[in-house]
């Protein structure tokens, strides 16, 4: 069973975990940078053009054919849409994409679309606005207060996110760039959930939750594992009702005993190593699905109170 990881970047741990799990196969990785450190943890790697380059998909499909690849996933958001949009090409090549549908990838990338879906389906979430007049009207009625976040509706990795404390700043940020969204600031405990939805049964089979302690550039630097049956039930309901499949990462806030869903990444998140090290091996669940084996539900099967602490590491390579 051979597996391809696209745009591996700095996700060394994810590559290592796949290698540790897929013992009878090979892990192949790609990246557009020849000094992406995670490349060198794979059994074999390819330097490829950027995902926007002409012929990019043909190059990936050629790699799949040459390396007899059974399954593939990407670790960056824009490529999730590209894979989902072209899933038939991979299906025809006998390669299973581990991921969600194009509709769900697009909804996850567009935070205002996700907000509308959450609101329409009755989930607690941060109030969001694309229309400044609507925001100011709600502000005047006391339905939302400063500070608020101003950020691109379609963005990732916390790029171009600013906290605004007054009208002058909101106006400046919204006129400086297109597609900016104004979002309620949720003040509470931030939580991350690493979730696997079986690719065969479409049921949630694994959930790992952690309380975030320290964040940096949108990623979790320090966290501690915990369990809550009410939260597990909410995550399971949300993931299955949405229709996600494969690996997803959900950001949640807990405020006064209520859970608010914030964002969803339909891929491995940067904090996933915490889940793996606590025993939630989602690579094994992927391997089972690629073999045609349906995974059984095993939610919350890990130890509470386990801390994850990221630290700096380096890789060296001769020119």
C-alpha positions as CSV (number, residue, x, y, z in Angstrom):
1,X,0.0,0.0,0.0
2,X,1.7,3.2,-1.2
3,X,0.6,6.6,-0.2
4,X,1.3,10.1,-1.6
5,X,1.5,13.2,0.6
6,X,1.2,16.5,-1.4
7,X,2.7,19.8,-0.3
8,X,4.3,18.3,2.8
9,X,6.2,21.4,3.8
10,X,7.2,21.3,7.4
11,X,4.9,18.5,8.5
12,X,7.7,16.1,9.2
13,X,5.7,14.3,12.0
14,X,2.8,13.6,9.6
15,X,5.2,12.0,7.1
16,X,6.9,10.0,9.9
17,X,3.6,8.7,11.3
18,X,2.5,7.5,7.8
19,X,5.9,5.7,7.4
20,X,5.5,4.2,10.9
21,X,2.0,2.9,10.0
22,X,2.2,1.9,6.4
23,X,4.9,-0.8,7.1
24,X,4.3,-2.8,3.9
25,X,4.3,0.2,1.6
26,X,6.1,3.3,0.7
27,X,5.4,6.9,1.5
28,X,6.1,9.4,-1.3
29,X,6.0,13.2,-0.7
30,X,6.0,16.2,-2.9
31,X,6.6,19.9,-2.4
32,X,7.4,22.9,-4.7
33,X,10.5,23.8,-2.5
34,X,13.6,21.6,-2.7
35,X,14.3,22.4,0.9
36,X,11.0,21.5,2.4
37,X,12.2,19.5,5.4
38,X,9.4,16.9,5.4
39,X,10.4,15.7,2.0
40,X,13.5,14.0,3.6
41,X,11.4,11.9,5.9
42,X,9.6,10.2,3.0
43,X,10.8,7.0,1.3
44,X,10.9,9.0,-1.9
45,X,10.2,12.6,-2.9
46,X,9.5,14.8,-5.9
47,X,10.0,18.5,-6.4
48,X,6.9,19.7,-8.3
49,X,5.7,23.1,-9.6
50,X,3.3,25.3,-7.6
51,X,-0.2,24.0,-7.6
52,X,-1.3,26.9,-9.9
53,X,1.2,26.0,-12.6
54,X,-0.1,24.6,-15.9
55,X,0.1,20.8,-16.1
56,X,0.5,20.5,-12.3
57,X,-2.2,17.8,-12.0
58,X,-0.7,15.8,-14.9
59,X,2.6,15.7,-13.0
60,X,0.9,14.5,-9.9
61,X,-1.0,11.8,-11.8
62,X,2.2,10.7,-13.5
63,X,3.8,10.3,-10.0
64,X,0.8,8.3,-8.9
65,X,1.2,5.9,-11.9
66,X,5.0,5.6,-11.6
67,X,4.9,4.9,-7.8
68,X,1.8,2.7,-7.9
69,X,0.1,5.1,-5.4
70,X,-3.1,3.8,-3.7
71,X,-4.1,6.9,-1.8
72,X,-3.3,10.7,-1.7
73,X,-3.9,13.7,0.4
74,X,-2.7,17.3,0.6
75,X,-1.6,19.3,3.7
76,X,-2.5,22.7,2.4
77,X,-6.0,24.3,2.0
78,X,-5.9,25.5,-1.7
79,X,-4.9,22.1,-2.9
80,X,-7.8,20.4,-1.2
81,X,-10.2,22.1,-3.6
82,X,-8.0,21.2,-6.6
83,X,-8.0,17.5,-5.7
84,X,-11.8,17.4,-4.9
85,X,-12.6,19.2,-8.2
86,X,-10.6,16.7,-10.2
87,X,-11.4,13.6,-8.1
88,X,-12.6,11.7,-11.3
89,X,-9.0,11.8,-12.7
90,X,-7.7,10.2,-9.6
91,X,-10.6,7.7,-9.4
92,X,-9.9,6.7,-13.0
93,X,-6.2,6.2,-12.1
94,X,-7.2,3.9,-9.1
95,X,-6.0,6.5,-6.5
96,X,-8.3,7.3,-3.5
97,X,-8.3,10.9,-2.4
98,X,-8.5,11.1,1.4
99,X,-10.6,14.2,1.8
100,X,-14.0,15.8,1.5
101,X,-16.2,16.9,-1.4
102,X,-15.5,20.1,-3.4
103,X,-18.6,21.7,-1.8
104,X,-17.3,21.1,1.7
105,X,-13.7,22.1,0.8
106,X,-15.0,25.4,-0.6
107,X,-17.3,26.0,2.4
108,X,-14.4,25.4,4.8
109,X,-12.1,27.8,2.9
110,X,-14.8,30.5,2.8
111,X,-15.5,31.4,6.4
112,X,-18.6,33.4,5.6
113,X,-20.1,30.5,3.8
114,X,-19.3,28.3,6.8
115,X,-20.8,30.9,9.2
116,X,-24.1,30.9,7.2
117,X,-24.2,27.1,7.2
118,X,-23.6,26.9,10.9
119,X,-26.2,29.6,11.6
120,X,-28.8,28.0,9.3
121,X,-28.3,24.6,11.0
122,X,-28.6,25.9,14.6
123,X,-25.0,25.7,15.7
124,X,-23.4,28.3,18.1
125,X,-20.8,30.3,16.1
126,X,-19.3,33.8,16.0
127,X,-21.4,36.5,14.3
128,X,-19.9,37.4,11.0
129,X,-20.5,40.2,8.4
130,X,-19.4,40.9,4.9
131,X,-21.5,44.0,4.9
132,X,-20.1,46.8,7.1
133,X,-23.5,48.6,7.3
134,X,-25.1,45.5,8.7
135,X,-22.3,45.3,11.3
136,X,-22.7,48.9,12.3
137,X,-26.5,48.5,12.5
138,X,-26.0,45.5,14.9
139,X,-23.4,47.5,16.8
140,X,-25.8,50.3,17.4
141,X,-28.4,47.9,18.6
142,X,-25.9,46.4,21.1
143,X,-26.0,43.0,19.4
144,X,-22.2,42.9,18.9
145,X,-19.4,44.8,20.6
146,X,-15.8,45.7,20.0
147,X,-13.2,44.3,19.7
148,X,-13.9,42.3,16.5
149,X,-11.7,40.4,14.1
150,X,-11.3,41.7,10.6
151,X,-9.9,39.0,8.3
152,X,-10.1,37.6,4.7
153,X,-13.3,35.5,4.3
154,X,-11.1,33.1,2.2
155,X,-7.8,32.8,4.1
156,X,-5.8,30.4,6.2
157,X,-2.9,30.2,8.7
158,X,-4.2,33.4,10.4
159,X,-2.7,35.5,7.6
160,X,-4.0,39.1,7.5
161,X,-6.1,38.8,10.6
162,X,-6.4,41.9,12.8
163,X,-8.2,42.7,15.9
164,X,-10.1,46.0,15.7
165,X,-11.3,48.1,18.6
166,X,-13.0,51.0,16.8
167,X,-14.8,52.1,13.6
168,X,-11.7,53.8,12.2
169,X,-9.7,50.6,12.2
170,X,-12.6,48.5,10.8
171,X,-13.0,51.0,7.9
172,X,-9.3,51.1,7.2
173,X,-8.9,47.3,7.1
174,X,-12.0,46.7,5.0
175,X,-11.1,49.3,2.5
176,X,-7.5,48.3,2.3
177,X,-8.3,44.7,1.0
178,X,-11.2,43.1,-0.8
179,X,-13.2,40.2,0.6
180,X,-12.7,41.2,4.3
181,X,-15.0,39.7,6.9
182,X,-15.9,41.2,10.3
183,X,-16.2,38.5,12.9
184,X,-17.3,38.6,16.6
185,X,-14.4,38.1,19.0
186,X,-15.1,35.0,21.1
187,X,-13.5,35.2,24.5
188,X,-13.2,31.8,26.0
189,X,-11.3,28.6,26.0
190,X,-10.1,27.6,22.6
191,X,-10.3,23.9,21.7
192,X,-9.0,21.8,18.9
193,X,-10.6,18.6,17.7
194,X,-8.9,16.1,15.4
195,X,-11.6,14.0,13.8
196,X,-11.6,11.1,11.4
197,X,-14.8,10.3,9.4
198,X,-14.7,6.8,7.9
199,X,-14.4,7.0,4.1
200,X,-16.7,4.0,3.7
201,X,-19.4,4.3,6.4
202,X,-19.3,8.2,6.4
203,X,-19.5,7.9,10.3
204,X,-17.2,9.7,12.8
205,X,-15.0,7.0,14.2
206,X,-12.4,8.9,16.1
207,X,-12.3,12.3,18.0
208,X,-9.4,13.7,20.0
209,X,-9.9,17.0,21.8
210,X,-7.4,19.4,23.3
211,X,-7.5,22.7,25.2
212,X,-5.2,25.1,23.5
213,X,-2.7,26.9,25.9
214,X,-0.4,28.8,23.5
215,X,-1.0,29.7,19.9
216,X,1.4,31.0,17.3
217,X,0.6,32.0,13.7
218,X,-2.7,30.1,13.8
219,X,-1.1,26.9,15.0
220,X,-1.1,25.3,18.5
221,X,2.2,25.4,20.3
222,X,1.0,24.0,23.6
223,X,-2.1,22.1,24.5
224,X,-3.5,19.6,26.9
225,X,-5.8,16.6,26.1
226,X,-9.3,16.4,27.7
227,X,-12.6,14.7,27.2
228,X,-16.2,15.9,27.3
229,X,-19.1,13.7,26.2
230,X,-21.2,16.7,25.3
231,X,-18.4,18.0,23.1
232,X,-17.9,14.6,21.4
233,X,-21.7,14.5,20.6
234,X,-21.6,18.0,19.1
235,X,-18.5,17.2,17.0
236,X,-20.0,13.9,15.8
237,X,-23.3,15.6,14.9
238,X,-21.7,18.5,13.1
239,X,-19.2,16.3,11.0
240,X,-21.8,13.8,10.0
241,X,-24.6,16.4,9.3
242,X,-22.1,18.4,7.2
243,X,-21.0,15.3,5.2
244,X,-17.2,15.6,5.8
245,X,-15.1,12.5,5.1
246,X,-11.6,11.6,6.0
247,X,-9.4,13.8,8.3
248,X,-10.7,17.1,9.6
249,X,-9.5,19.6,12.2
250,X,-12.1,21.8,14.0
251,X,-11.6,24.9,16.0
252,X,-14.1,25.4,18.8
253,X,-14.6,27.9,21.7
254,X,-16.1,27.1,25.1
255,X,-17.8,30.1,26.6
256,X,-19.8,29.8,29.8
257,X,-20.4,26.1,29.2
258,X,-21.5,26.4,25.6
259,X,-19.5,25.3,22.6
260,X,-19.1,27.5,19.5
261,X,-17.8,26.1,16.3
262,X,-15.3,28.5,14.7
263,X,-13.5,27.0,11.7
264,X,-12.9,23.7,10.0
265,X,-9.9,22.5,8.0
266,X,-10.7,19.4,6.0
267,X,-7.1,18.0,6.4
268,X,-4.5,17.2,9.1
269,X,-4.1,20.3,11.3
270,X,-0.7,21.4,12.7
271,X,-1.6,20.1,16.1
272,X,-2.5,16.6,15.0
273,X,0.8,15.1,16.4
274,X,-0.7,15.5,19.9
275,X,-3.5,13.2,18.9
276,X,-1.2,10.6,17.4
277,X,1.1,10.6,20.4
278,X,-1.9,10.0,22.7
279,X,-2.9,6.9,20.7
280,X,-5.3,8.3,18.0
281,X,-3.5,6.8,15.0
282,X,-5.6,8.2,12.1
283,X,-3.1,6.9,9.6
284,X,-4.1,3.4,10.5
285,X,-7.7,4.4,9.9
286,X,-6.8,5.6,6.4
287,X,-4.8,2.5,5.7
288,X,-7.9,0.4,6.6
289,X,-10.1,2.4,4.3
290,X,-7.7,2.0,1.4
291,X,-7.8,-1.8,2.0
292,X,-11.6,-1.6,1.9
293,X,-12.0,-2.1,5.7
294,X,-14.6,-0.1,7.5
295,X,-13.3,1.3,10.8
296,X,-15.3,0.9,14.0
297,X,-16.2,3.8,16.2
298,X,-13.6,4.4,18.9
299,X,-14.2,7.9,20.1
300,X,-12.3,9.4,23.0
301,X,-10.0,6.4,23.5
302,X,-7.0,8.3,24.9
303,X,-5.6,9.6,28.1
304,X,-6.7,13.0,29.5
305,X,-4.2,15.5,30.9
306,X,-1.4,14.8,28.4
307,X,0.4,18.0,27.4
308,X,1.9,18.7,24.0
309,X,4.8,21.2,23.7
310,X,6.2,22.1,20.4
311,X,9.9,23.0,20.1
312,X,12.3,24.0,17.4
313,X,14.1,21.3,15.4
314,X,16.4,21.6,12.3
315,X,17.2,19.5,9.3
316,X,20.5,19.7,7.3
317,X,21.1,18.8,3.7
318,X,24.2,19.1,1.5
319,X,23.9,21.2,-1.6
